[in-house]
Amino acid sequence: MKILVCVKQVPDMESRFKPDGSGTWFEEADLAFRMNEYDEYAVEQAVQLKEQLGNEPEVTVLSIGPDRVNEAIKKALAMGCDRGVHIQDPAPQGKDPWQIASVITQFARGEGFDLIFTGMQSQDRGSAQVGVLVAELLGYACATTLVGFAFADGVVTARRELEGGIKGVAKLKLPAVVTCQLGLNIPRYPTLPNIMKAKKKEILAIPVADLLKEEAVAATARFYPPARKGGGIVLEGDVGNLVEQLYGILKEKTTVLR
C-alpha cells in the first residue's frame, strides 16, 4: 500500500496579522509558521495505519510552498512518514484551491497512491475544497470531516461529523481520499531519536511549474481586517449609583428614554 498525506504550513494563530502591500494576503515578515492543525490529525492517522499494517505501507508527505515549508515536512517525517515531497512555490497564497488540487493530482497520478489523507481545511483560508477536488480529479472515493477511522480488508470505515453534532458512517473501497477533523486522534509529539532519523529521510524537491497546468478559477479581490467598532463604557460602583448612571446615559446619548 502507498499512502500520501498532504500538509500545509500556516501562520500560527497567535501571530499578529495585517494585510500586505497588495491587499490580498498577510504581511508575513513578523509571522511565525506551523503545520496546519487539521493536517496533524491526517499525519497521525496515516502513521497509525502504517503501524497497524506492520509498517509495510510507504507514507509520503507532500507540501506546497517556499523553503520554509520544509519544517512542516520534517515534522511529519519525525512523526513517522517515510519520505517528503516539497513542491517549490514561492507564492502559494496566489493559487486558488483548484490549482493547489491540480498540482497535488499531477504528482499523485504518477505514484499510484492507494489512500490520501488531508486536513479538513486550512486554518488560514478555510476553503475545505482541496481534498474533495483531489478525489474528483483522480476519480477516487472520498469522505470528509472524519472523526473516526478504521481499515480492514481493503475497506475504509469513516465516521464523519455532520451538522448539528450528528455522526454518520461511510465505507469506502480503495483508492480513496479522506479529510480529517479535530478529535480524530491525538497527534504524537516527535521524539528526539525520530527527529534525528527524519534528517536522513528523503525530501524530493519539484518546481511547481513542472506540475501546475491549470489556470485559477477564483481570485482574492481584497483582504482586510474587520472594521473597528466604538469602545464601550464600563460603569463601577454601588448598584444604586450604577442605575442612576445608566439612566442618565440612556437619556442623554440614546433615544431609548425619549
Stockholm file with secondary structure:
# STOCKHOLM 1.0

chainA/1-258         MKILVCVKQVPDMESRFKPDGSGTWFEEADLAFRMNEYDEYAVEQAVQLKEQLGNEPEVTVLSIGPDRVNEAIKKALAMGCDRGVHIQDPAPQGKDPWQIASVITQFARGEGFDLIFTGMQSQDRGSAQVGVLVAELLGYACATTLVGFAFADGVVTARRELEGGIKGVAKLKLPAVVTCQLGLNIPRYPTLPNIMKAKKKEILAIPVADLLKEEAVAATARFYPPARKGGGIVLEGDVGNLVEQLYGILKEKTTVLR
#=GR chainA/1-258 SS CEEEEECCEEECTTSCCCBCTTSSSBCCTTCCEEECHHHHHHHHHHHHHHHHTTTCSEEEEEEEESGGGHHHHHHHHHHTCSEEEEEECSCGGGSCHHHHHHHHHHHHHTTTCSEEEEESSCTTTCCCCHHHHHHHHHTCEEEEEEEEEEEETTEEEEEEECGGGCEEEEEEESSEEEEECTTSCCCCCCCHHHHHHHTTSCEEEEEGGGTCCCCCSCCCCCCCCCCCCCCCCCCCSCHHHHHHHHHHHHHHHCSTTC
#=GC SS_cons         CEEEEECCEEECTTSCCCBCTTSSSBCCTTCCEEECHHHHHHHHHHHHHHHHTTTCSEEEEEEEESGGGHHHHHHHHHHTCSEEEEEECSCGGGSCHHHHHHHHHHHHHTTTCSEEEEESSCTTTCCCCHHHHHHHHHTCEEEEEEEEEEEETTEEEEEEECGGGCEEEEEEESSEEEEECTTSCCCCCCCHHHHHHHTTSCEEEEEGGGTCCCCCSCCCCCCCCCCCCCCCCCCCSCHHHHHHHHHHHHHHHCSTTC
//
